[in-house]
Every structure is written in structure tokens, then in C-alpha cells.
């Protein structure tokens, strides 16, 4: 009998920190399942969730403000280990009689954390000779210690940066152990999750696959499943996972919508139909999508049009399969989080995802989303475990709407053809120059503006493409990739020389935030 990968779990309560998703990533890296929920989750719901431990995130508010976010007070009396991070520590301190005030000197950025006395169990293995570099982001600090707690860490500016009440299994840190700027932060989170919460680490690629296969079989039974295959990592891993679970009950529909990368249709068919034995129906729908998108320049409306066409095509194809009752999608956890604005006032809706939020009422298919709990690197890990080609698993992400959100404004066939060629040259050069696997996502963007240029002795008036490359671990935040100038120059030269219609190339040096990774 396989392990229940959800038997051990950590609950993360979100107070609005920009880093909350990173906390979840670090817990998953400790091979323990976790879920992220709003801070006002009811006590009844928390008890029903039955977590092994609770983490309270940071947040932008001050705990002493009127109407400041808070948890139900009984949470600290449940006997469940709690780790408060930044705002979470301050909230815990106030609950037990401590005092939190505006700091005379705010701390943002790197700081030197010092051990106070003998570090408690939370800091086991964290300090080196009594010190550790950490990342701070706070304007308040604990002035008066909460009753029953002791100080276990400080910095030069903040006298209380770590607290504990070992008998109650309550801990707090003022810094952010979840970010990369705290070099040994993963040690602290691993210690909390594995040692203090008693989790053994059952959230592994092999166990996730076993659990998913069992759930798919139980959910689907003998029904037929239809899956929209895009060639991207998420839909490819979803297809491989579902095929492992139910074999020929799965039929993949690959929709060539005219917004794919160069040669992608043939690559998808070769990988799945020819090499993996998966049933794949190829639908040539370029004209249909371009007609539906004609004249539309608004990014959100374009996404919705593309999503609707996909759903309609799946409906039509499923009608040809008399037993098809399920539509499978490669929805992953960041999709769900980023689209949360449609369901909760606590998150801003950055952009809609065409594969999140359920199906139209008129559609008879039920939804199957076996990757919905997973982050991108977890999807890749189980993809490799399933035996998918390494090049496919580690291919850069490609958005569901495809080039539809990489062509700014109205979409036209000649725009898509130009962009396909430019993007192919860009990616080819990144591979050749050793950059591709150092970059998390790279692509070209078509700008529907013309600029004056000169080629040979003649004047040109042609389009512009922008090149985008980012580094990120979680796709929630991202930094632009510092591509060397000589490589930029070589790539630009190739694109301008080889792609008719382009006479100018730019490089995007925006980070997320404030920009998003995709331009639309």
C-alpha cells in the first residue's frame, strides 16, 4: 500500500507578503506537502485541515494598526507547532503580551544575524560561529518580549530577531528564511518542518506519481479522457501521468492554432504519437483562431478568445468520442495562485489563465487537473521520473495562449510568422552559446510598431522585436538575465539579417515585479 503523500502537511497562512509562495516552495523542498490559505481561515477549517505545523507569513501591515490582519486567538492554543515569520512573529508576540513598535531604524536588505546565548532547536545547524547572513524587510520590531518566550537571535539594529517558547512549540523570526538572500534559510525551514513538526518527508516525485495515478484511476474509472496537448512542460507531463494511469482511455487533442513556435506541431506529434504510443488527434485550427482574434488588441480579451476557442474545439472533438467525460488540463499551482483575484479580495488578479477557473456551464465534460497542487520544478521532477525526454522536461515554459500574448496588440498571420522565425533564432543561439539552461524562460516579443532603418544603400521601415530572458526559481518573482553584449549583438545581427520584416532588436531588462514575465 502506497504512502499517503497528504498525510503530513504544513498550513501556511498568508498575511499578504510578496514572499509567501516562496515559503511554500521551501516546505515542498523539504519533501512535505503544504497549502497556502488566507490568514482569516477559520479555526474549524484549520482543525479540519489537521496540519502538522503552521507557518504565519510576513505582511505589509503593522500589527498595532486598527483592523490589522490577525488569526483567531485559539490558534496558538491548538498544540500545533507554529513558526511566525516577520509579521507572523510580531503577531505572535502581541498575542502573548509582547509590545511591537515602529523601529527607530528600519531594516531592509542584508543583515548579520547573531545568536543570543545557546540557539534553540529551530536554529540547529543555522549559525556558523554564532552568525548568519539574513534578509530583512521590516519597519517594526518587538520592543517588549512576549510572556514565556526567550530571545534567541538579534541584529545590530533589532534586539529581537528570533524568539521561542519550546514548551509550547512556538517560534518566530524577524527575517525571511524563505528568500535566496538568506543563504541557509532552507535549513531553518527544513528543521521546523521535519524536526519540530515531526514530518518524515513523503512528498517525493515517486510518491506523488503513485498518489496521482491512484487518484486519477479512482476519479475517472472506465471513462474516456480528452487532454489538450500544447507541447509545453505542463500539458506534456499531465499527458504522460494520465497515460500511465489509464492508458488508451486518454486521447490527446493537439490544436495547431497558428500561435505555436516554429516546427512545434511536428515535434509534439513525434514525441507523443510516435515514441510514447499516446493517442493524439491533430487539429489544424490556424484560420479559426486568427479569424476569432481579428481586430482584437486587448490582452485580456485575446486570452479569453483563445481560451474559448480551445474549449470549443475540445468540446467538438470530445463529441466524436462517445465515452469522453473528462477534460484534462496541465493547470499547476502558480496558475491557481496568480488567478486567485477572481475568487478572493485578498489577492490581486494579475492576468487570467485560460485553464483556470472551471469550465463553461454548457460544456458536458468534467475537469481533471492532476498537476494542480504542483510547482513548476515539481512538475519537471515527476516528468523525468515518468521518463519524458530531458529536452522536453526542461524546455522553457510556453504560455497557453502561445504567441497570442507575445504579439502586442492585434494578431495577424504575418506577425506570427515573423515572430516564430525570430524566436527560433534566439533560442538556437542561446543553446549554442551555453545560456539556455541558465535561463528560466526566454522568448521574443513582436512589437507592432515600425522604425526607420537602413540595409545596404536603402531605407527600411520595418518592425521591432524585443528579446526577453529571466532567471527565477518560482515564477512569482524574476530577474532579467544578464546576457553578454557580444551575444546580444550576434543574436540581433542574425535576426535582422535572416528575418524579413525586422530591422530593430531590443533587450528587455525589466524584473518581476514590477513587470510580468510575459509582456501581455
C-alpha positions as CSV (number, residue, x, y, z in Angstrom):
1,X,0.0,0.0,0.0
2,X,1.5,3.4,-1.1
3,X,2.1,6.2,1.4
4,X,-0.5,9.0,1.6
5,X,1.5,12.0,0.4
6,X,-1.0,14.3,2.0
7,X,-0.8,12.6,5.4
8,X,1.8,15.1,6.6
9,X,1.1,18.7,5.7
10,X,2.0,22.2,6.7
11,X,-0.5,25.1,6.6
12,X,0.8,28.5,5.5
13,X,-1.4,31.4,6.5
14,X,-0.8,34.4,4.2
15,X,-0.8,38.0,5.5
16,X,0.0,39.5,2.1
17,X,3.7,39.0,1.9
18,X,5.3,39.1,-1.5
19,X,7.4,36.1,-0.4
20,X,4.6,33.8,0.8
21,X,4.8,31.5,-2.2
22,X,8.5,31.1,-1.6
23,X,7.7,29.7,1.9
24,X,5.6,27.1,0.2
25,X,8.4,26.2,-2.2
26,X,10.9,25.7,0.7
27,X,8.4,23.5,2.6
28,X,8.0,21.4,-0.6
29,X,11.8,21.2,-0.9
30,X,11.8,19.5,2.5
31,X,9.5,16.9,0.8
32,X,6.5,17.8,2.8
33,X,3.1,18.8,1.3
34,X,1.8,22.3,2.2
35,X,-1.1,24.5,1.3
36,X,-1.4,28.3,1.3
37,X,-4.5,29.9,2.7
38,X,-5.7,33.4,3.7
39,X,-4.8,34.5,7.3
40,X,-8.5,34.5,8.2
41,X,-9.0,30.8,7.7
42,X,-11.5,29.7,10.4
43,X,-10.4,27.7,13.4
44,X,-12.8,24.9,12.3
45,X,-11.2,24.8,8.8
46,X,-7.8,24.7,10.4
47,X,-8.7,21.8,12.6
48,X,-10.3,20.0,9.6
49,X,-7.1,20.5,7.6
50,X,-5.3,18.9,10.5
51,X,-1.8,20.3,9.8
52,X,1.4,19.0,11.4
53,X,2.6,22.6,11.7
54,X,1.5,26.2,10.8
55,X,3.6,29.0,9.3
56,X,2.5,32.6,9.6
57,X,3.8,34.7,6.7
58,X,5.1,38.2,6.7
59,X,2.9,41.1,5.5
60,X,2.9,44.8,4.7
61,X,0.7,46.0,7.7
62,X,1.7,46.9,11.2
63,X,0.2,44.6,13.9
64,X,-0.8,47.6,16.1
65,X,-2.9,49.3,13.3
66,X,-6.6,49.3,13.6
67,X,-8.0,46.5,11.6
68,X,-4.6,44.8,11.2
69,X,-4.9,41.2,9.9
70,X,-5.0,38.6,12.7
71,X,-5.7,35.0,13.3
72,X,-8.2,33.5,15.7
73,X,-6.5,33.6,19.1
74,X,-7.3,30.0,19.8
75,X,-4.8,29.0,17.0
76,X,-1.9,29.4,19.4
77,X,-3.7,27.0,21.9
78,X,-4.1,24.1,19.5
79,X,-0.9,22.4,20.5
80,X,0.3,22.6,16.8
81,X,3.9,23.9,16.2
82,X,3.8,27.4,14.8
83,X,6.5,29.4,13.1
84,X,5.9,33.2,12.7
85,X,7.9,35.0,10.0
86,X,8.3,38.8,10.2
87,X,4.7,40.0,10.7
88,X,3.9,36.5,11.9
89,X,6.4,36.8,14.7
90,X,5.1,40.2,15.7
91,X,1.5,38.9,15.7
92,X,2.6,36.0,18.0
93,X,4.5,38.4,20.3
94,X,1.4,40.7,20.7
95,X,-0.8,37.7,21.4
96,X,1.4,36.7,24.4
97,X,1.7,40.2,25.8
98,X,4.7,41.5,23.9
99,X,4.9,45.0,22.5
100,X,5.6,45.8,18.9
101,X,6.6,49.4,17.9
102,X,7.8,51.3,14.9
103,X,11.6,50.8,14.8
104,X,13.8,53.9,15.1
105,X,15.8,52.5,12.1
106,X,14.1,50.3,9.6
107,X,15.8,47.2,8.2
108,X,15.6,46.4,4.5
109,X,18.1,44.1,2.9
110,X,21.1,42.2,4.1
111,X,21.8,41.9,7.9
112,X,24.1,40.0,10.1
113,X,22.1,37.8,12.5
114,X,23.8,36.9,15.8
115,X,22.9,34.1,18.1
116,X,21.8,35.1,21.6
117,X,23.0,32.5,24.1
118,X,22.6,28.9,23.1
119,X,20.4,28.8,20.0
120,X,17.2,26.7,20.4
121,X,16.1,23.8,18.3
122,X,14.9,25.9,15.4
123,X,18.4,27.2,14.7
124,X,20.1,23.9,14.8
125,X,22.8,24.0,12.1
126,X,21.8,27.5,11.0
127,X,24.6,29.6,12.6
128,X,28.3,29.4,11.7
129,X,30.3,30.6,14.7
130,X,27.3,32.4,16.1
131,X,26.5,34.4,12.9
132,X,24.4,34.1,9.7
133,X,23.7,36.5,6.9
134,X,19.9,37.0,6.5
135,X,17.4,39.2,4.6
136,X,15.4,41.7,6.5
137,X,12.3,43.6,5.4
138,X,10.6,45.3,8.3
139,X,9.8,48.7,9.8
140,X,8.5,47.5,13.2
141,X,10.2,45.4,15.8
142,X,9.5,43.7,19.1
143,X,10.3,46.1,21.9
144,X,9.0,44.1,24.8
145,X,9.3,40.3,24.8
146,X,6.1,38.2,25.0
147,X,5.5,36.3,28.2
148,X,7.0,32.9,28.4
149,X,9.4,33.4,25.4
150,X,13.1,34.0,25.2
151,X,15.2,35.8,22.6
152,X,17.5,33.6,20.5
153,X,18.7,35.9,17.8
154,X,19.3,39.6,17.2
155,X,21.0,42.1,14.8
156,X,22.8,45.4,15.4
157,X,19.5,47.3,14.6
158,X,16.9,44.9,16.0
159,X,17.4,43.4,19.5
160,X,14.7,40.7,18.9
161,X,15.0,38.8,15.7
162,X,14.3,35.3,16.9
163,X,12.0,34.1,19.7
164,X,10.9,30.7,21.1
165,X,8.7,29.1,23.6
166,X,9.9,25.5,23.4
167,X,7.3,24.1,25.8
168,X,4.5,25.4,23.6
169,X,6.5,24.7,20.3
170,X,6.1,28.3,19.2
171,X,8.8,30.0,17.3
172,X,9.3,33.4,15.5
173,X,11.9,35.0,13.3
174,X,12.0,38.6,12.2
175,X,14.0,37.9,9.0
176,X,12.9,36.0,5.8
177,X,14.4,32.5,5.7
178,X,12.4,31.7,2.5
179,X,14.3,34.0,0.2
180,X,17.6,33.2,-1.6
181,X,19.2,36.2,0.1
182,X,19.1,34.2,3.4
183,X,21.7,31.6,2.4
184,X,20.9,29.0,5.0
185,X,17.2,29.7,5.2
186,X,16.2,26.4,3.8
187,X,18.0,24.7,6.8
188,X,15.8,26.6,9.2
189,X,12.6,25.8,7.4
190,X,13.6,22.1,7.0
191,X,14.3,22.0,10.7
192,X,10.9,23.4,11.6
193,X,9.1,21.1,9.2
194,X,11.0,17.9,9.7
195,X,12.2,18.1,13.3
196,X,9.8,20.3,15.2
197,X,6.7,19.3,13.3
198,X,7.7,15.6,13.1
199,X,7.3,15.2,9.3
200,X,9.2,12.5,7.6
201,X,9.2,13.8,4.0
202,X,6.7,11.7,2.0
203,X,6.3,14.4,-0.8
204,X,8.7,12.9,-3.3
205,X,8.4,12.5,-7.1
206,X,7.8,8.8,-6.9
207,X,5.2,9.0,-4.2
208,X,3.5,11.9,-6.0
209,X,3.2,9.8,-9.1
210,X,1.8,6.8,-7.2
211,X,-0.7,9.0,-5.5
212,X,-1.8,10.8,-8.7
213,X,-2.1,7.6,-10.6
214,X,-4.4,6.1,-7.9
215,X,-6.5,9.3,-7.7
216,X,-6.9,9.5,-11.5
217,X,-8.0,5.9,-11.7
218,X,-10.5,6.4,-8.9
219,X,-11.8,9.6,-10.3
220,X,-12.1,8.5,-13.9
221,X,-13.0,4.9,-13.6
222,X,-13.6,3.5,-17.1
223,X,-14.4,6.9,-18.6
224,X,-12.6,8.4,-21.6
225,X,-10.4,11.4,-21.0
226,X,-9.5,14.2,-23.6
227,X,-6.5,16.3,-23.0
228,X,-5.4,19.5,-24.8
229,X,-1.7,18.9,-25.6
230,X,0.3,22.1,-26.3
231,X,3.8,20.7,-26.3
232,X,4.7,22.7,-23.2
233,X,6.0,21.1,-20.0
234,X,2.8,21.1,-18.0
235,X,0.5,19.6,-20.6
236,X,3.2,17.1,-21.6
237,X,3.7,15.9,-18.0
238,X,-0.1,15.8,-17.5
239,X,-0.4,13.6,-20.6
240,X,2.3,11.2,-19.5
241,X,0.9,10.9,-16.0
242,X,-2.7,10.3,-17.1
243,X,-1.5,7.8,-19.8
244,X,0.4,5.9,-17.1
245,X,-2.8,5.8,-15.1
246,X,-5.4,4.9,-17.7
247,X,-3.5,4.1,-20.9
248,X,-5.8,4.1,-24.0
249,X,-8.6,5.8,-22.1
250,X,-6.7,9.0,-22.8
251,X,-7.0,10.8,-26.1
252,X,-4.9,13.9,-26.6
253,X,-6.0,16.7,-28.9
254,X,-3.2,18.8,-30.2
255,X,-4.6,22.1,-31.5
256,X,-2.3,23.9,-34.0
257,X,-3.8,27.3,-33.5
258,X,-1.2,29.2,-35.6
259,X,0.3,30.7,-32.5
260,X,2.9,28.0,-31.8
261,X,6.7,28.0,-32.0
262,X,8.5,27.1,-35.2
263,X,8.1,23.4,-36.1
264,X,6.3,22.7,-32.8
265,X,3.4,20.7,-34.3
266,X,5.6,18.1,-35.8
267,X,7.7,17.8,-32.7
268,X,4.7,17.2,-30.5
269,X,3.4,14.5,-32.8
270,X,6.7,12.8,-33.0
271,X,7.2,12.7,-29.2
272,X,3.8,11.5,-28.1
273,X,2.2,9.7,-31.0
274,X,5.3,8.0,-32.5
275,X,7.6,7.5,-29.4
276,X,5.2,7.2,-26.5
277,X,2.2,5.5,-28.1
278,X,-0.3,8.1,-26.9
279,X,-3.4,8.6,-29.0
280,X,-3.1,12.1,-30.4
281,X,-5.6,13.9,-32.7
282,X,-4.1,16.9,-34.5
283,X,-6.5,19.7,-35.3
284,X,-5.4,22.4,-37.8
285,X,-7.2,25.5,-36.5
286,X,-5.0,28.4,-37.5
287,X,-7.7,30.0,-39.6
288,X,-10.3,29.6,-37.0
289,X,-8.2,31.3,-34.2
290,X,-6.9,34.1,-36.4
291,X,-10.5,34.9,-37.6
292,X,-11.7,34.9,-34.0
293,X,-8.9,37.2,-32.9
294,X,-9.1,39.6,-35.9
295,X,-9.2,43.2,-34.8
296,X,-8.8,42.5,-31.1
297,X,-5.9,44.2,-29.3
298,X,-6.8,44.0,-25.6
299,X,-4.6,41.3,-23.8
300,X,-7.3,40.0,-21.5
301,X,-9.8,39.8,-24.4
302,X,-7.3,37.9,-26.5
303,X,-6.7,35.4,-23.7
304,X,-10.4,34.9,-23.3
305,X,-11.0,34.4,-27.1
306,X,-8.1,31.9,-27.3
307,X,-9.4,30.1,-24.2
308,X,-12.9,29.9,-25.6
309,X,-11.7,28.6,-29.0
310,X,-9.7,25.9,-27.2
311,X,-12.7,24.8,-25.1
312,X,-15.0,24.8,-28.1
313,X,-12.6,22.6,-30.1
314,X,-12.2,20.2,-27.2
315,X,-16.0,20.0,-26.9
316,X,-16.3,19.3,-30.6
317,X,-13.6,16.6,-30.5
318,X,-15.0,15.0,-27.4
319,X,-18.4,14.7,-29.1
320,X,-16.6,12.4,-31.6
321,X,-15.5,10.2,-28.6
322,X,-18.8,8.8,-27.4
323,X,-17.5,7.9,-24.0
324,X,-15.4,11.1,-23.3
325,X,-16.5,12.6,-20.0
326,X,-13.3,14.4,-18.8
327,X,-11.2,17.2,-20.0
328,X,-7.7,17.1,-18.6
329,X,-5.5,20.2,-18.2
330,X,-2.0,21.0,-17.1
331,X,-3.0,23.5,-14.5
332,X,-0.3,24.0,-11.9
333,X,-0.2,25.7,-8.5
334,X,1.2,29.1,-9.7
335,X,-1.6,29.3,-12.2
336,X,-4.1,28.9,-9.4
337,X,-2.4,31.4,-7.1
338,X,-2.0,34.0,-9.8
339,X,-5.6,33.8,-10.9
340,X,-6.8,34.0,-7.3
341,X,-8.1,37.5,-7.7
342,X,-11.3,36.2,-9.3
343,X,-12.2,34.4,-6.1
344,X,-10.8,36.4,-3.2
345,X,-10.3,40.1,-2.3
346,X,-7.0,39.2,-0.7
347,X,-5.1,38.7,-3.9
348,X,-4.9,41.0,-7.0
349,X,-5.7,39.4,-10.3
350,X,-2.6,39.9,-12.4
351,X,-3.9,38.2,-15.5
352,X,-6.4,35.4,-16.3
353,X,-5.2,31.9,-17.2
354,X,-7.4,30.2,-19.8
355,X,-7.0,26.9,-18.0
356,X,-8.0,28.0,-14.5
357,X,-11.5,28.5,-13.0
358,X,-13.6,25.6,-14.3
359,X,-15.5,25.0,-17.5
360,X,-18.4,26.8,-19.1
361,X,-21.8,25.7,-17.9
362,X,-22.7,24.4,-21.4
363,X,-19.8,22.1,-21.6
364,X,-20.6,18.5,-20.6
365,X,-17.0,17.5,-19.7
366,X,-15.8,17.4,-16.2
367,X,-12.4,18.8,-15.3
368,X,-9.3,16.6,-14.5
369,X,-6.2,18.5,-13.2
370,X,-3.6,16.1,-11.9
371,X,-0.9,18.8,-11.5
372,X,-3.0,21.4,-9.8
373,X,-1.0,21.1,-6.5
374,X,2.5,21.3,-8.0
375,X,5.0,24.0,-8.7
376,X,6.9,24.1,-12.0
377,X,10.1,22.3,-10.7
378,X,8.0,19.6,-9.1
379,X,6.2,19.1,-12.5
380,X,9.6,18.7,-14.1
381,X,10.8,16.3,-11.5
382,X,7.9,13.9,-12.0
383,X,8.2,14.4,-15.8
384,X,11.8,13.0,-15.6
385,X,10.6,10.2,-13.2
386,X,8.0,9.3,-15.8
387,X,10.7,9.0,-18.5
388,X,9.9,12.0,-20.6
389,X,12.8,13.3,-22.7
390,X,15.1,15.6,-20.8
391,X,14.9,18.3,-23.5
392,X,11.1,18.4,-23.3
393,X,11.0,18.4,-19.5
394,X,13.5,21.3,-19.2
395,X,12.2,23.3,-22.1
396,X,11.3,26.8,-21.1
397,X,7.6,27.4,-20.3
398,X,5.3,28.4,-23.1
399,X,2.0,30.2,-22.3
400,X,-1.3,28.6,-23.0
401,X,-2.3,31.4,-25.4
402,X,1.0,30.9,-27.2
403,X,2.3,33.7,-29.4
404,X,-1.0,35.4,-28.8
405,X,0.4,37.1,-25.8
406,X,3.8,37.7,-27.4
407,X,2.4,39.7,-30.3
408,X,1.4,43.0,-28.8
409,X,-1.9,44.3,-29.9
410,X,-3.8,42.8,-32.8
411,X,-2.7,39.3,-34.0
412,X,-2.0,38.8,-37.7
413,X,-0.6,35.8,-39.5
414,X,2.4,37.7,-40.9
415,X,3.2,38.9,-37.4
416,X,3.1,35.4,-36.1
417,X,5.3,34.1,-38.9
418,X,7.9,36.8,-38.3
419,X,7.9,36.2,-34.6
420,X,8.3,32.4,-35.0
421,X,11.4,32.9,-37.0
422,X,13.0,35.4,-34.7
423,X,12.2,33.4,-31.6
424,X,13.7,30.2,-33.2
425,X,17.0,32.0,-34.0
426,X,17.1,33.5,-30.4
427,X,16.6,30.1,-28.8
428,X,19.0,28.4,-31.1
429,X,21.7,30.9,-30.3
430,X,21.1,30.6,-26.5
431,X,21.7,26.9,-26.8
432,X,24.8,27.4,-28.9
433,X,26.3,30.0,-26.5
434,X,25.6,28.0,-23.4
435,X,22.9,30.2,-21.9
436,X,19.7,28.3,-22.4
437,X,19.8,26.1,-19.2
438,X,21.0,29.0,-17.1
439,X,17.8,30.9,-18.1
440,X,14.4,30.1,-16.7
441,X,12.4,31.5,-19.6
442,X,13.4,33.2,-22.8
443,X,11.4,34.3,-25.8
444,X,11.0,37.1,-28.4
445,X,8.1,39.6,-28.4
446,X,6.7,41.2,-31.6
447,X,6.1,44.9,-31.3
448,X,3.5,46.2,-33.9
449,X,5.5,49.5,-34.5
450,X,7.8,50.3,-37.3
451,X,11.1,52.1,-37.2
452,X,13.4,53.5,-39.8
453,X,16.5,51.5,-40.7
454,X,19.0,51.2,-43.5
455,X,20.1,48.0,-45.2
456,X,22.7,48.3,-47.9
457,X,22.1,51.6,-49.5
458,X,18.3,51.5,-49.0
459,X,15.9,52.9,-46.4
460,X,13.8,50.3,-44.5
461,X,10.7,50.8,-42.4
462,X,10.1,47.6,-40.6
463,X,9.1,46.0,-37.3
464,X,10.8,45.7,-33.9
465,X,11.2,42.6,-31.7
466,X,12.2,42.6,-28.1
467,X,14.1,39.7,-26.5
468,X,13.2,38.6,-23.0
469,X,15.2,36.3,-20.7
470,X,14.6,35.9,-17.0
471,X,16.0,33.9,-14.0
472,X,13.6,32.7,-11.4
473,X,13.0,29.7,-9.0
474,X,9.3,30.0,-8.7
475,X,8.0,32.3,-11.5
476,X,6.4,34.5,-8.8
477,X,9.4,36.9,-8.9
478,X,12.0,37.0,-11.6
479,X,15.2,39.0,-12.5
480,X,16.3,39.7,-16.1
481,X,19.2,37.6,-17.3
482,X,22.4,39.5,-18.0
483,X,23.1,38.2,-21.5
484,X,26.7,39.4,-22.5
485,X,26.8,42.2,-25.0
486,X,28.7,40.2,-27.6
487,X,26.0,37.6,-27.6
488,X,23.2,40.2,-27.8
489,X,25.0,41.7,-30.8
490,X,25.3,38.3,-32.6
491,X,21.7,37.3,-32.0
492,X,20.5,40.7,-33.1
493,X,22.5,40.5,-36.3
494,X,21.2,37.1,-37.1
495,X,17.6,38.1,-36.6
496,X,17.8,41.3,-38.6
497,X,19.7,39.6,-41.4
498,X,17.6,36.4,-41.6
499,X,14.0,37.6,-40.7
500,X,12.4,39.7,-43.4
501,X,10.3,42.4,-41.8
502,X,12.6,43.1,-38.8
503,X,15.1,45.9,-38.7
504,X,15.5,46.5,-35.0
505,X,16.0,44.3,-31.9
506,X,15.8,45.4,-28.2
507,X,16.6,43.6,-25.0
508,X,14.2,43.7,-22.0
509,X,15.9,44.4,-18.7
510,X,12.7,44.6,-16.5
511,X,12.3,42.4,-13.4
512,X,9.1,40.9,-12.0
513,X,7.8,42.8,-10.1
514,X,7.1,45.5,-11.3
515,X,6.9,43.9,-14.8
516,X,5.4,40.5,-15.5
517,X,7.4,37.8,-17.3
518,X,5.2,37.8,-20.4
519,X,4.5,41.2,-22.0
520,X,0.8,40.6,-22.0
